[in-house]
Amino acid sequence: MKKTTLAIIFSTMALITGCALTTATGQKIDENGLSSIVKGKTTKAELISKLGSPNSRTVMGDGNEMLFWSYSSMKFSMLPFGNKGNISEYSSFSATLNKQGVVQETHFLESNSGGPAAKVGVDIN
């Protein structure tokens, strides 16, 4: 009888609380931290020091280089009452460097399904 009562209590708690799963890739990019990146001055080494290793790197035909950092997360929510649904977050930052390894152009993109509207193609400087 005691085991049955405990099983009912735990089952009821599981139904009420539901469950959630969060998955993330990359390192979160803080837009405020990007404000210290200055076109014509900040170097590749300084970018990597601030942001870590880029997710991808491309050398273009003219010898310039593009570095790309990205972060994404998704929270899957399975709540039986007051379901908030799935929440996703995405941000990316790219920097184009000249042949000397100095920043020439930057772009930041941020999107959050559970918050304010997306900021698309924001040139940070």
Biopython code that builds the backbone (N, CA, C, O; Angstrom):
import numpy as np
from Bio.PDB.StructureBuilder import StructureBuilder

atoms = [
    (1, "MET", "N", (0.817, -1.188, 0.000)),
    (1, "MET", "CA", (0.000, 0.000, 0.000)),
    (1, "MET", "C", (0.871, 1.266, 0.000)),
    (1, "MET", "O", (0.597, 2.226, -0.721)),
    (2, "LYS", "N", (1.926, 1.243, 0.827)),
    (2, "LYS", "CA", (2.811, 2.398, 0.932)),
    (2, "LYS", "C", (3.532, 2.647, -0.404)),
    (2, "LYS", "O", (3.691, 3.796, -0.815)),
    (3, "LYS", "N", (3.968, 1.569, -1.084)),
    (3, "LYS", "CA", (4.650, 1.697, -2.377)),
    (3, "LYS", "C", (3.701, 2.246, -3.434)),
    (3, "LYS", "O", (4.103, 3.044, -4.281)),
    (4, "THR", "N", (2.457, 1.825, -3.385)),
    (4, "THR", "CA", (1.468, 2.303, -4.342)),
    (4, "THR", "C", (1.222, 3.796, -4.150)),
    (4, "THR", "O", (1.131, 4.542, -5.124)),
    (5, "THR", "N", (1.117, 4.226, -2.911)),
    (5, "THR", "CA", (0.905, 5.648, -2.616)),
    (5, "THR", "C", (2.086, 6.477, -3.107)),
    (5, "THR", "O", (1.884, 7.536, -3.702)),
    (6, "LEU", "N", (3.314, 6.020, -2.869)),
    (6, "LEU", "CA", (4.506, 6.740, -3.346)),
    (6, "LEU", "C", (4.535, 6.789, -4.867)),
    (6, "LEU", "O", (4.879, 7.821, -5.443)),
    (7, "ALA", "N", (4.183, 5.701, -5.519)),
    (7, "ALA", "CA", (4.164, 5.665, -6.985)),
    (7, "ALA", "C", (3.164, 6.664, -7.534)),
    (7, "ALA", "O", (3.441, 7.343, -8.523)),
    (8, "ILE", "N", (1.999, 6.762, -6.899)),
    (8, "ILE", "CA", (0.982, 7.723, -7.341)),
    (8, "ILE", "C", (1.480, 9.150, -7.136)),
    (8, "ILE", "O", (1.297, 9.997, -8.010)),
    (9, "ILE", "N", (2.097, 9.424, -6.010)),
    (9, "ILE", "CA", (2.622, 10.776, -5.726)),
    (9, "ILE", "C", (3.686, 11.171, -6.755)),
    (9, "ILE", "O", (3.630, 12.269, -7.308)),
    (10, "PHE", "N", (4.651, 10.287, -7.016)),
    (10, "PHE", "CA", (5.712, 10.600, -7.972)),
    (10, "PHE", "C", (5.165, 10.729, -9.392)),
    (10, "PHE", "O", (5.620, 11.590, -10.145)),
    (11, "SER", "N", (4.216, 9.907, -9.767)),
    (11, "SER", "CA", (3.603, 9.993, -11.098)),
    (11, "SER", "C", (2.873, 11.320, -11.265)),
    (11, "SER", "O", (2.971, 11.962, -12.310)),
    (12, "THR", "N", (2.148, 11.725, -10.238)),
    (12, "THR", "CA", (1.424, 13.000, -10.271)),
    (12, "THR", "C", (2.402, 14.166, -10.379)),
    (12, "THR", "O", (2.163, 15.099, -11.145)),
    (13, "MET", "N", (3.494, 14.126, -9.627)),
    (13, "MET", "CA", (4.501, 15.190, -9.692)),
    (13, "MET", "C", (5.108, 15.276, -11.086)),
    (13, "MET", "O", (5.323, 16.377, -11.595)),
    (14, "ALA", "N", (5.387, 14.141, -11.712)),
    (14, "ALA", "CA", (5.968, 14.126, -13.056)),
    (14, "ALA", "C", (5.000, 14.719, -14.061)),
    (14, "ALA", "O", (5.422, 15.448, -14.959)),
    (15, "LEU", "N", (3.719, 14.428, -13.935)),
    (15, "LEU", "CA", (2.724, 14.976, -14.856)),
    (15, "LEU", "C", (2.575, 16.486, -14.697)),
    (15, "LEU", "O", (2.425, 17.212, -15.680)),
    (16, "ILE", "N", (2.617, 16.942, -13.461)),
    (16, "ILE", "CA", (2.443, 18.376, -13.201)),
    (16, "ILE", "C", (3.660, 19.178, -13.667)),
    (16, "ILE", "O", (3.507, 20.232, -14.285)),
    (17, "THR", "N", (4.858, 18.690, -13.376)),
    (17, "THR", "CA", (6.065, 19.452, -13.706)),
    (17, "THR", "C", (6.496, 19.287, -15.148)),
    (17, "THR", "O", (7.141, 20.184, -15.691)),
    (18, "GLY", "N", (6.167, 18.171, -15.794)),
    (18, "GLY", "CA", (6.582, 17.940, -17.172)),
    (18, "GLY", "C", (8.085, 17.756, -17.251)),
    (18, "GLY", "O", (8.738, 17.459, -16.251)),
    (19, "CYS", "N", (8.629, 17.933, -18.443)),
    (19, "CYS", "CA", (10.075, 17.835, -18.578)),
    (19, "CYS", "C", (10.546, 18.763, -19.691)),
    (19, "CYS", "O", (9.760, 19.189, -20.537)),
    (20, "ALA", "N", (11.811, 19.063, -19.677)),
    (20, "ALA", "CA", (12.397, 19.956, -20.678)),
    (20, "ALA", "C", (13.793, 19.459, -21.010)),
    (20, "ALA", "O", (14.477, 18.866, -20.176)),
    (21, "LEU", "N", (14.195, 19.708, -22.226)),
    (21, "LEU", "CA", (15.520, 19.315, -22.696)),
    (21, "LEU", "C", (16.142, 20.519, -23.387)),
    (21, "LEU", "O", (15.509, 21.151, -24.232)),
    (22, "THR", "N", (17.371, 20.833, -23.032)),
    (22, "THR", "CA", (18.079, 21.945, -23.671)),
    (22, "THR", "C", (19.325, 21.414, -24.352)),
    (22, "THR", "O", (20.077, 20.626, -23.778)),
    (23, "THR", "N", (19.534, 21.853, -25.576)),
    (23, "THR", "CA", (20.744, 21.478, -26.307)),
    (23, "THR", "C", (21.376, 22.745, -26.877)),
    (23, "THR", "O", (20.668, 23.650, -27.319)),
    (24, "ALA", "N", (22.713, 22.809, -26.867)),
    (24, "ALA", "CA", (23.410, 24.003, -27.359)),
    (24, "ALA", "C", (24.686, 23.598, -28.094)),
    (24, "ALA", "O", (25.321, 22.595, -27.768)),
    (25, "THR", "N", (25.044, 24.405, -29.095)),
    (25, "THR", "CA", (26.309, 24.203, -29.805)),
    (25, "THR", "C", (27.021, 25.540, -29.925)),
    (25, "THR", "O", (26.391, 26.588, -30.063)),
    (26, "GLY", "N", (28.336, 25.486, -29.869)),
    (26, "GLY", "CA", (29.141, 26.700, -29.964)),
    (26, "GLY", "C", (29.195, 27.429, -28.632)),
    (26, "GLY", "O", (28.626, 26.984, -27.636)),
    (27, "GLN", "N", (29.886, 28.549, -28.636)),
    (27, "GLN", "CA", (30.004, 29.375, -27.442)),
    (27, "GLN", "C", (29.174, 30.630, -27.638)),
    (27, "GLN", "O", (29.229, 31.257, -28.695)),
    (28, "LYS", "N", (28.403, 30.999, -26.621)),
    (28, "LYS", "CA", (27.530, 32.163, -26.702)),
    (28, "LYS", "C", (28.338, 33.419, -27.035)),
    (28, "LYS", "O", (29.416, 33.639, -26.482)),
    (29, "ILE", "N", (27.809, 34.235, -27.941)),
    (29, "ILE", "CA", (28.479, 35.458, -28.384)),
    (29, "ILE", "C", (27.812, 36.646, -27.714)),
    (29, "ILE", "O", (26.617, 36.878, -27.900)),
    (30, "ASP", "N", (28.571, 37.393, -26.944)),
    (30, "ASP", "CA", (28.044, 38.550, -26.235)),
    (30, "ASP", "C", (28.244, 39.792, -27.108)),
    (30, "ASP", "O", (29.372, 40.211, -27.366)),
    (31, "GLU", "N", (27.129, 40.370, -27.555)),
    (31, "GLU", "CA", (27.209, 41.546, -28.427)),
    (31, "GLU", "C", (27.970, 42.692, -27.768)),
    (31, "GLU", "O", (28.705, 43.412, -28.445)),
    (32, "ASN", "N", (27.806, 42.869, -26.469)),
    (32, "ASN", "CA", (28.515, 43.944, -25.766)),
    (32, "ASN", "C", (30.026, 43.745, -25.812)),
    (32, "ASN", "O", (30.780, 44.716, -25.874)),
    (33, "GLY", "N", (30.471, 42.487, -25.782)),
    (33, "GLY", "CA", (31.902, 42.194, -25.854)),
    (33, "GLY", "C", (32.502, 42.505, -27.209)),
    (33, "GLY", "O", (33.719, 42.635, -27.340)),
    (34, "LEU", "N", (31.645, 42.625, -28.228)),
    (34, "LEU", "CA", (32.139, 42.912, -29.573)),
    (34, "LEU", "C", (32.459, 44.392, -29.774)),
    (34, "LEU", "O", (33.102, 44.758, -30.758)),
    (35, "SER", "N", (32.020, 45.234, -28.858)),
    (35, "SER", "CA", (32.205, 46.682, -29.026)),
    (35, "SER", "C", (33.677, 47.100, -29.035)),
    (35, "SER", "O", (34.008, 48.171, -29.543)),
    (36, "SER", "N", (34.555, 46.277, -28.487)),
    (36, "SER", "CA", (35.977, 46.631, -28.462)),
    (36, "SER", "C", (36.693, 46.258, -29.763)),
    (36, "SER", "O", (37.883, 46.535, -29.908)),
    (37, "ILE", "N", (35.991, 45.639, -30.704)),
    (37, "ILE", "CA", (36.592, 45.287, -31.991)),
    (37, "ILE", "C", (36.514, 46.507, -32.904)),
    (37, "ILE", "O", (35.431, 47.023, -33.181)),
    (38, "VAL", "N", (37.681, 46.959, -33.367)),
    (38, "VAL", "CA", (37.770, 48.188, -34.157)),
    (38, "VAL", "C", (38.295, 47.872, -35.553)),
    (38, "VAL", "O", (39.364, 47.280, -35.708)),
    (39, "LYS", "N", (37.529, 48.275, -36.570)),
    (39, "LYS", "CA", (37.965, 48.078, -37.955)),
    (39, "LYS", "C", (39.263, 48.830, -38.207)),
    (39, "LYS", "O", (39.434, 49.967, -37.769)),
    (40, "GLY", "N", (40.167, 48.181, -38.915)),
    (40, "GLY", "CA", (41.443, 48.803, -39.237)),
    (40, "GLY", "C", (42.465, 48.719, -38.117)),
    (40, "GLY", "O", (43.599, 49.167, -38.282)),
    (41, "LYS", "N", (42.080, 48.150, -36.978)),
    (41, "LYS", "CA", (43.004, 48.089, -35.846)),
    (41, "LYS", "C", (43.080, 46.694, -35.211)),
    (41, "LYS", "O", (44.176, 46.177, -34.991)),
    (42, "THR", "N", (41.923, 46.082, -34.915)),
    (42, "THR", "CA", (41.900, 44.790, -34.227)),
    (42, "THR", "C", (42.495, 43.696, -35.123)),
    (42, "THR", "O", (42.192, 43.627, -36.314)),
    (43, "THR", "N", (43.335, 42.851, -34.545)),
    (43, "THR", "CA", (44.006, 41.803, -35.313)),
    (43, "THR", "C", (43.321, 40.442, -35.131)),
    (43, "THR", "O", (42.478, 40.257, -34.253)),
    (44, "LYS", "N", (43.711, 39.513, -35.980)),
    (44, "LYS", "CA", (43.199, 38.138, -35.899)),
    (44, "LYS", "C", (43.500, 37.538, -34.530)),
    (44, "LYS", "O", (42.633, 36.901, -33.931)),
    (45, "ALA", "N", (44.701, 37.731, -34.036)),
    (45, "ALA", "CA", (45.091, 37.195, -32.729)),
    (45, "ALA", "C", (44.207, 37.764, -31.624)),
    (45, "ALA", "O", (43.824, 37.038, -30.706)),
    (46, "GLU", "N", (43.879, 39.047, -31.699)),
    (46, "GLU", "CA", (43.013, 39.669, -30.690)),
    (46, "GLU", "C", (41.591, 39.111, -30.769)),
    (46, "GLU", "O", (40.959, 38.889, -29.737)),
    (47, "LEU", "N", (41.082, 38.881, -31.987)),
    (47, "LEU", "CA", (39.756, 38.281, -32.151)),
    (47, "LEU", "C", (39.701, 36.908, -31.493)),
    (47, "LEU", "O", (38.776, 36.606, -30.739)),
    (48, "ILE", "N", (40.691, 36.089, -31.782)),
    (48, "ILE", "CA", (40.725, 34.732, -31.240)),
    (48, "ILE", "C", (40.879, 34.773, -29.713)),
    (48, "ILE", "O", (40.315, 33.934, -29.010)),
    (49, "SER", "N", (41.629, 35.733, -29.212)),
    (49, "SER", "CA", (41.778, 35.892, -27.770)),
    (49, "SER", "C", (40.434, 36.233, -27.119)),
    (49, "SER", "O", (40.132, 35.731, -26.037)),
    (50, "LYS", "N", (39.623, 37.082, -27.766)),
    (50, "LYS", "CA", (38.328, 37.503, -27.224)),
    (50, "LYS", "C", (37.244, 36.448, -27.391)),
    (50, "LYS", "O", (36.442, 36.224, -26.484)),
    (51, "LEU", "N", (37.223, 35.794, -28.561)),
    (51, "LEU", "CA", (36.096, 34.933, -28.928)),
    (51, "LEU", "C", (36.411, 33.439, -28.951)),
    (51, "LEU", "O", (35.505, 32.614, -29.079)),
    (52, "GLY", "N", (37.683, 33.091, -28.830)),
    (52, "GLY", "CA", (38.073, 31.688, -28.964)),
    (52, "GLY", "C", (38.256, 31.340, -30.431)),
    (52, "GLY", "O", (38.142, 32.205, -31.299)),
    (53, "SER", "N", (38.536, 30.094, -30.702)),
    (53, "SER", "CA", (38.742, 29.656, -32.093)),
    (53, "SER", "C", (37.446, 29.785, -32.879)),
    (53, "SER", "O", (36.377, 29.445, -32.372)),
    (54, "PRO", "N", (37.531, 30.273, -34.114)),
    (54, "PRO", "CA", (36.315, 30.399, -34.923)),
    (54, "PRO", "C", (35.764, 29.030, -35.320)),
    (54, "PRO", "O", (36.497, 28.041, -35.366)),
    (55, "ASN", "N", (34.447, 28.988, -35.607)),
    (55, "ASN", "CA", (33.818, 27.755, -36.072)),
    (55, "ASN", "C", (34.249, 27.420, -37.489)),
    (55, "ASN", "O", (34.350, 26.249, -37.857)),
    (56, "SER", "N", (34.504, 28.459, -38.284)),
    (56, "SER", "CA", (34.989, 28.210, -39.640)),
    (56, "SER", "C", (35.856, 29.373, -40.102)),
    (56, "SER", "O", (35.805, 30.476, -39.557)),
    (57, "ARG", "N", (36.653, 29.087, -41.126)),
    (57, "ARG", "CA", (37.605, 30.060, -41.666)),
    (57, "ARG", "C", (37.659, 29.860, -43.171)),
    (57, "ARG", "O", (37.750, 28.729, -43.649)),
    (58, "THR", "N", (37.604, 30.966, -43.922)),
    (58, "THR", "CA", (37.666, 30.904, -45.380)),
    (58, "THR", "C", (38.676, 31.913, -45.893)),
    (58, "THR", "O", (38.643, 33.081, -45.505)),
    (59, "VAL", "N", (39.569, 31.472, -46.758)),
    (59, "VAL", "CA", (40.481, 32.393, -47.431)),
    (59, "VAL", "C", (39.884, 32.671, -48.807)),
    (59, "VAL", "O", (39.646, 31.753, -49.592)),
    (60, "MET", "N", (39.646, 33.948, -49.084)),
    (60, "MET", "CA", (39.025, 34.347, -50.349)),
    (60, "MET", "C", (40.070, 34.509, -51.444)),
    (60, "MET", "O", (41.272, 34.535, -51.177)),
    (61, "GLY", "N", (39.595, 34.615, -52.671)),
    (61, "GLY", "CA", (40.482, 34.705, -53.827)),
    (61, "GLY", "C", (41.449, 35.875, -53.776)),
    (61, "GLY", "O", (42.551, 35.793, -54.319)),
    (62, "ASP", "N", (41.047, 36.967, -53.129)),
    (62, "ASP", "CA", (41.924, 38.143, -53.053)),
    (62, "ASP", "C", (42.921, 38.062, -51.897)),
    (62, "ASP", "O", (43.689, 38.995, -51.666)),
    (63, "GLY", "N", (42.905, 36.934, -51.171)),
    (63, "GLY", "CA", (43.838, 36.757, -50.058)),
    (63, "GLY", "C", (43.283, 37.194, -48.721)),
    (63, "GLY", "O", (43.873, 36.899, -47.681)),
    (64, "ASN", "N", (42.150, 37.897, -48.727)),
    (64, "ASN", "CA", (41.514, 38.255, -47.458)),
    (64, "ASN", "C", (40.943, 37.001, -46.816)),
    (64, "ASN", "O", (40.739, 35.987, -47.483)),
    (65, "GLU", "N", (40.691, 37.079, -45.532)),
    (65, "GLU", "CA", (40.231, 35.919, -44.777)),
    (65, "GLU", "C", (38.942, 36.264, -44.046)),
    (65, "GLU", "O", (38.797, 37.376, -43.537)),
    (66, "MET", "N", (38.005, 35.323, -43.988)),
    (66, "MET", "CA", (36.776, 35.513, -43.230)),
    (66, "MET", "C", (36.731, 34.483, -42.105)),
    (66, "MET", "O", (36.891, 33.283, -42.329)),
    (67, "LEU", "N", (36.508, 34.985, -40.881)),
    (67, "LEU", "CA", (36.365, 34.127, -39.708)),
    (67, "LEU", "C", (34.912, 34.187, -39.260)),
    (67, "LEU", "O", (34.273, 35.237, -39.331)),
    (68, "PHE", "N", (34.395, 33.044, -38.795)),
    (68, "PHE", "CA", (32.980, 32.953, -38.455)),
    (68, "PHE", "C", (32.800, 32.210, -37.128)),
    (68, "PHE", "O", (33.330, 31.115, -36.943)),
    (69, "TRP", "N", (32.049, 32.820, -36.212)),
    (69, "TRP", "CA", (31.706, 32.210, -34.927)),
    (69, "TRP", "C", (30.185, 32.094, -34.862)),
    (69, "TRP", "O", (29.479, 32.991, -35.322)),
    (70, "SER", "N", (29.674, 31.003, -34.298)),
    (70, "SER", "CA", (28.221, 30.875, -34.158)),
    (70, "SER", "C", (27.856, 30.131, -32.886)),
    (70, "SER", "O", (28.643, 29.357, -32.342)),
    (71, "TYR", "N", (26.627, 30.390, -32.428)),
    (71, "TYR", "CA", (26.072, 29.740, -31.242)),
    (71, "TYR", "C", (24.594, 29.476, -31.495)),
    (71, "TYR", "O", (23.894, 30.321, -32.053)),
    (72, "SER", "N", (24.130, 28.325, -31.092)),
    (72, "SER", "CA", (22.691, 28.058, -31.165)),
    (72, "SER", "C", (22.276, 27.181, -29.995)),
    (72, "SER", "O", (23.030, 26.322, -29.539)),
    (73, "SER", "N", (21.065, 27.417, -29.524)),
    (73, "SER", "CA", (20.516, 26.571, -28.466)),
    (73, "SER", "C", (19.024, 26.397, -28.714)),
    (73, "SER", "O", (18.364, 27.256, -29.297)),
    (74, "MET", "N", (18.519, 25.271, -28.258)),
    (74, "MET", "CA", (17.101, 24.965, -28.395)),
    (74, "MET", "C", (16.628, 24.324, -27.108)),
    (74, "MET", "O", (17.236, 23.376, -26.611)),
    (75, "LYS", "N", (15.545, 24.846, -26.577)),
    (75, "LYS", "CA", (14.941, 24.261, -25.385)),
    (75, "LYS", "C", (13.600, 23.673, -25.795)),
    (75, "LYS", "O", (12.707, 24.379, -26.264)),
    (76, "PHE", "N", (13.480, 22.376, -25.608)),
    (76, "PHE", "CA", (12.248, 21.666, -25.908)),
    (76, "PHE", "C", (11.489, 21.520, -24.596)),
    (76, "PHE", "O", (12.005, 20.955, -23.632)),
    (77, "SER", "N", (10.285, 22.020, -24.565)),
    (77, "SER", "CA", (9.504, 21.994, -23.339)),
    (77, "SER", "C", (8.272, 21.124, -23.532)),
    (77, "SER", "O", (7.529, 21.286, -24.501)),
    (78, "MET", "N", (8.064, 20.207, -22.608)),
    (78, "MET", "CA", (6.897, 19.325, -22.659)),
    (78, "MET", "C", (6.134, 19.443, -21.350)),
    (78, "MET", "O", (6.070, 18.503, -20.558)),
    (79, "LEU", "N", (5.559, 20.619, -21.143)),
    (79, "LEU", "CA", (4.818, 20.865, -19.917)),
    (79, "LEU", "C", (3.324, 20.654, -20.179)),
    (79, "LEU", "O", (2.784, 21.214, -21.133)),
    (80, "PRO", "N", (2.656, 19.862, -19.353)),
    (80, "PRO", "CA", (1.244, 19.603, -19.601)),
    (80, "PRO", "C", (0.339, 20.806, -19.332)),
    (80, "PRO", "O", (-0.729, 20.914, -19.935)),
    (81, "PHE", "N", (0.746, 21.713, -18.438)),
    (81, "PHE", "CA", (-0.051, 22.891, -18.115)),
    (81, "PHE", "C", (0.782, 24.133, -18.371)),
    (81, "PHE", "O", (1.931, 24.207, -17.935)),
    (82, "GLY", "N", (0.225, 25.100, -19.066)),
    (82, "GLY", "CA", (0.950, 26.335, -19.331)),
    (82, "GLY", "C", (2.178, 26.124, -20.187)),
    (82, "GLY", "O", (3.210, 26.750, -19.944)),
    (83, "ASN", "N", (2.095, 25.262, -21.181)),
    (83, "ASN", "CA", (3.227, 24.932, -22.047)),
    (83, "ASN", "C", (3.783, 26.197, -22.713)),
    (83, "ASN", "O", (3.051, 26.932, -23.376)),
    (84, "LYS", "N", (5.060, 26.434, -22.529)),
    (84, "LYS", "CA", (5.733, 27.598, -23.118)),
    (84, "LYS", "C", (6.241, 27.290, -24.526)),
    (84, "LYS", "O", (6.674, 28.199, -25.234)),
    (85, "GLY", "N", (6.195, 26.038, -24.936)),
    (85, "GLY", "CA", (6.652, 25.660, -26.269)),
    (85, "GLY", "C", (8.167, 25.603, -26.357)),
    (85, "GLY", "O", (8.865, 25.620, -25.344)),
    (86, "ASN", "N", (8.654, 25.537, -27.570)),
    (86, "ASN", "CA", (10.096, 25.457, -27.810)),
    (86, "ASN", "C", (10.671, 26.864, -27.908)),
    (86, "ASN", "O", (10.045, 27.768, -28.461)),
    (87, "ILE", "N", (11.865, 27.034, -27.368)),
    (87, "ILE", "CA", (12.537, 28.333, -27.397)),
    (87, "ILE", "C", (13.885, 28.136, -28.064)),
    (87, "ILE", "O", (14.666, 27.275, -27.658)),
    (88, "SER", "N", (14.160, 28.935, -29.089)),
    (88, "SER", "CA", (15.450, 28.817, -29.761)),
    (88, "SER", "C", (16.192, 30.144, -29.708)),
    (88, "SER", "O", (15.593, 31.217, -29.634)),
    (89, "GLU", "N", (17.508, 30.035, -29.748)),
    (89, "GLU", "CA", (18.378, 31.207, -29.715)),
    (89, "GLU", "C", (19.525, 30.960, -30.691)),
    (89, "GLU", "O", (20.093, 29.869, -30.728)),
    (90, "TYR", "N", (19.860, 31.975, -31.476)),
    (90, "TYR", "CA", (20.951, 31.843, -32.438)),
    (90, "TYR", "C", (21.704, 33.162, -32.503)),
    (90, "TYR", "O", (21.094, 34.231, -32.495)),
    (91, "SER", "N", (23.018, 33.089, -32.568)),
    (91, "SER", "CA", (23.827, 34.278, -32.799)),
    (91, "SER", "C", (25.057, 33.897, -33.618)),
    (91, "SER", "O", (25.587, 32.793, -33.500)),
    (92, "SER", "N", (25.493, 34.831, -34.443)),
    (92, "SER", "CA", (26.708, 34.601, -35.216)),
    (92, "SER", "C", (27.451, 35.923, -35.375)),
    (92, "SER", "O", (26.865, 37.005, -35.352)),
    (93, "PHE", "N", (28.749, 35.790, -35.535)),
    (93, "PHE", "CA", (29.610, 36.944, -35.750)),
    (93, "PHE", "C", (30.623, 36.564, -36.815)),
    (93, "PHE", "O", (31.220, 35.489, -36.767)),
    (94, "SER", "N", (30.809, 37.459, -37.777)),
    (94, "SER", "CA", (31.837, 37.218, -38.792)),
    (94, "SER", "C", (32.722, 38.449, -38.913)),
    (94, "SER", "O", (32.282, 39.582, -38.715)),
    (95, "ALA", "N", (33.963, 38.197, -39.240)),
    (95, "ALA", "CA", (34.930, 39.275, -39.435)),
    (95, "ALA", "C", (35.733, 38.980, -40.694)),
    (95, "ALA", "O", (36.209, 37.863, -40.894)),
    (96, "THR", "N", (35.876, 39.989, -41.534)),
    (96, "THR", "CA", (36.720, 39.877, -42.716)),
    (96, "THR", "C", (38.032, 40.586, -42.405)),
    (96, "THR", "O", (38.048, 41.735, -41.963)),
    (97, "LEU", "N", (39.132, 39.877, -42.646)),
    (97, "LEU", "CA", (40.468, 40.400, -42.353)),
    (97, "LEU", "C", (41.229, 40.618, -43.654)),
    (97, "LEU", "O", (41.065, 39.862, -44.611)),
    (98, "ASN", "N", (42.060, 41.654, -43.684)),
    (98, "ASN", "CA", (42.906, 41.856, -44.865)),
    (98, "ASN", "C", (44.094, 40.892, -44.819)),
    (98, "ASN", "O", (44.206, 40.079, -43.902)),
    (99, "LYS", "N", (44.973, 40.989, -45.809)),
    (99, "LYS", "CA", (46.122, 40.068, -45.895)),
    (99, "LYS", "C", (47.060, 40.196, -44.703)),
    (99, "LYS", "O", (47.800, 39.261, -44.396)),
    (100, "GLN", "N", (47.039, 41.339, -44.030)),
    (100, "GLN", "CA", (47.885, 41.545, -42.851)),
    (100, "GLN", "C", (47.215, 41.026, -41.571)),
    (100, "GLN", "O", (47.801, 41.112, -40.493)),
    (101, "GLY", "N", (45.982, 40.485, -41.682)),
    (101, "GLY", "CA", (45.291, 39.935, -40.515)),
    (101, "GLY", "C", (44.613, 40.974, -39.652)),
    (101, "GLY", "O", (44.445, 40.766, -38.450)),
    (102, "VAL", "N", (44.212, 42.112, -40.254)),
    (102, "VAL", "CA", (43.547, 43.186, -39.526)),
    (102, "VAL", "C", (42.073, 43.242, -39.969)),
    (102, "VAL", "O", (41.765, 43.096, -41.152)),
    (103, "VAL", "N", (41.181, 43.455, -39.006)),
    (103, "VAL", "CA", (39.739, 43.479, -39.278)),
    (103, "VAL", "C", (39.386, 44.611, -40.244)),
    (103, "VAL", "O", (39.771, 45.763, -40.045)),
    (104, "GLN", "N", (38.639, 44.251, -41.301)),
    (104, "GLN", "CA", (38.166, 45.232, -42.275)),
    (104, "GLN", "C", (36.647, 45.406, -42.221)),
    (104, "GLN", "O", (36.128, 46.491, -42.485)),
    (105, "GLU", "N", (35.941, 44.322, -41.874)),
    (105, "GLU", "CA", (34.477, 44.350, -41.874)),
    (105, "GLU", "C", (33.963, 43.362, -40.834)),
    (105, "GLU", "O", (34.571, 42.314, -40.617)),
    (106, "THR", "N", (32.840, 43.694, -40.188)),
    (106, "THR", "CA", (32.245, 42.799, -39.190)),
    (106, "THR", "C", (30.725, 42.747, -39.366)),
    (106, "THR", "O", (30.107, 43.695, -39.851)),
    (107, "HIS", "N", (30.146, 41.630, -38.965)),
    (107, "HIS", "CA", (28.695, 41.481, -38.971)),
    (107, "HIS", "C", (28.274, 40.631, -37.783)),
    (107, "HIS", "O", (28.940, 39.655, -37.439)),
    (108, "PHE", "N", (27.157, 41.011, -37.155)),
    (108, "PHE", "CA", (26.598, 40.268, -36.031)),
    (108, "PHE", "C", (25.129, 39.993, -36.324)),
    (108, "PHE", "O", (24.398, 40.871, -36.783)),
    (109, "LEU", "N", (24.712, 38.769, -36.053)),
    (109, "LEU", "CA", (23.327, 38.365, -36.259)),
    (109, "LEU", "C", (22.841, 37.692, -34.988)),
    (109, "LEU", "O", (23.542, 36.864, -34.408)),
    (110, "GLU", "N", (21.635, 38.051, -34.558)),
    (110, "GLU", "CA", (21.083, 37.453, -33.353)),
    (110, "GLU", "C", (19.591, 37.222, -33.540)),
    (110, "GLU", "O", (18.881, 38.068, -34.084)),
    (111, "SER", "N", (19.129, 36.063, -33.082)),
    (111, "SER", "CA", (17.712, 35.735, -33.172)),
    (111, "SER", "C", (17.324, 34.972, -31.918)),
    (111, "SER", "O", (18.075, 34.121, -31.442)),
    (112, "ASN", "N", (16.139, 35.280, -31.380)),
    (112, "ASN", "CA", (15.678, 34.626, -30.158)),
    (112, "ASN", "C", (14.174, 34.461, -30.261)),
    (112, "ASN", "O", (13.444, 35.453, -30.250)),
    (113, "SER", "N", (13.691, 33.215, -30.363)),
    (113, "SER", "CA", (12.256, 32.981, -30.509)),
    (113, "SER", "C", (11.481, 33.264, -29.234)),
    (113, "SER", "O", (10.260, 33.412, -29.274)),
    (114, "GLY", "N", (12.163, 33.340, -28.115)),
    (114, "GLY", "CA", (11.483, 33.591, -26.855)),
    (114, "GLY", "C", (11.672, 35.003, -26.357)),
    (114, "GLY", "O", (11.405, 35.278, -25.187)),
    (115, "GLY", "N", (12.128, 35.915, -27.214)),
    (115, "GLY", "CA", (12.411, 37.273, -26.756)),
    (115, "GLY", "C", (12.215, 38.297, -27.849)),
    (115, "GLY", "O", (11.324, 38.144, -28.683)),
    (116, "PRO", "N", (13.042, 39.356, -27.864)),
    (116, "PRO", "CA", (12.872, 40.445, -28.827)),
    (116, "PRO", "C", (13.137, 39.987, -30.257)),
    (116, "PRO", "O", (13.724, 38.930, -30.489)),
    (117, "ALA", "N", (12.701, 40.789, -31.193)),
    (117, "ALA", "CA", (12.877, 40.465, -32.618)),
    (117, "ALA", "C", (14.352, 40.328, -32.972)),
    (117, "ALA", "O", (15.226, 40.839, -32.273)),
    (118, "ALA", "N", (14.604, 39.641, -34.053)),
    (118, "ALA", "CA", (15.979, 39.367, -34.498)),
    (118, "ALA", "C", (16.682, 40.650, -34.923)),
    (118, "ALA", "O", (16.057, 41.577, -35.438)),
    (119, "LYS", "N", (17.977, 40.686, -34.700)),
    (119, "LYS", "CA", (18.843, 41.734, -35.231)),
    (119, "LYS", "C", (19.591, 41.080, -36.385)),
    (119, "LYS", "O", (20.368, 40.150, -36.169)),
    (120, "VAL", "N", (19.376, 41.539, -37.567)),
    (120, "VAL", "CA", (19.955, 40.866, -38.734)),
    (120, "VAL", "C", (20.986, 41.762, -39.392)),
    (120, "VAL", "O", (20.730, 42.941, -39.639)),
    (121, "GLY", "N", (22.148, 41.203, -39.675)),
    (121, "GLY", "CA", (23.182, 41.913, -40.432)),
    (121, "GLY", "C", (23.632, 43.193, -39.782)),
    (121, "GLY", "O", (23.847, 44.186, -40.478)),
    (122, "VAL", "N", (23.781, 43.212, -38.497)),
    (122, "VAL", "CA", (24.196, 44.426, -37.791)),
    (122, "VAL", "C", (25.705, 44.588, -37.944)),
    (122, "VAL", "O", (26.482, 43.714, -37.560)),
    (123, "ASP", "N", (26.097, 45.708, -38.506)),
    (123, "ASP", "CA", (27.513, 46.048, -38.607)),
    (123, "ASP", "C", (27.866, 46.700, -37.286)),
    (123, "ASP", "O", (27.327, 47.758, -36.961)),
    (124, "ILE", "N", (28.768, 46.087, -36.507)),
    (124, "ILE", "CA", (28.991, 46.557, -35.136)),
    (124, "ILE", "C", (29.803, 47.839, -35.037)),
    (124, "ILE", "O", (29.800, 48.480, -33.986)),
    (125, "ASN", "N", (30.494, 48.229, -36.090)),
    (125, "ASN", "CA", (31.271, 49.474, -36.027)),
    (125, "ASN", "C", (30.945, 50.362, -37.174)),
    (125, "ASN", "O", (31.502, 51.454, -37.287)),
]
sb = StructureBuilder()
sb.init_structure("model")
sb.init_model(0)
sb.init_chain("A")
sb.init_seg("    ")
for serial, (resi, resn, name, xyz) in enumerate(atoms, 1):
    if name == "N":
        sb.init_residue(resn, " ", resi, " ")
    sb.init_atom(name, np.array(xyz, "f"), 0.0, 1.0, " ", f" {name:<3s}", serial, name[0])
structure = sb.get_structure()
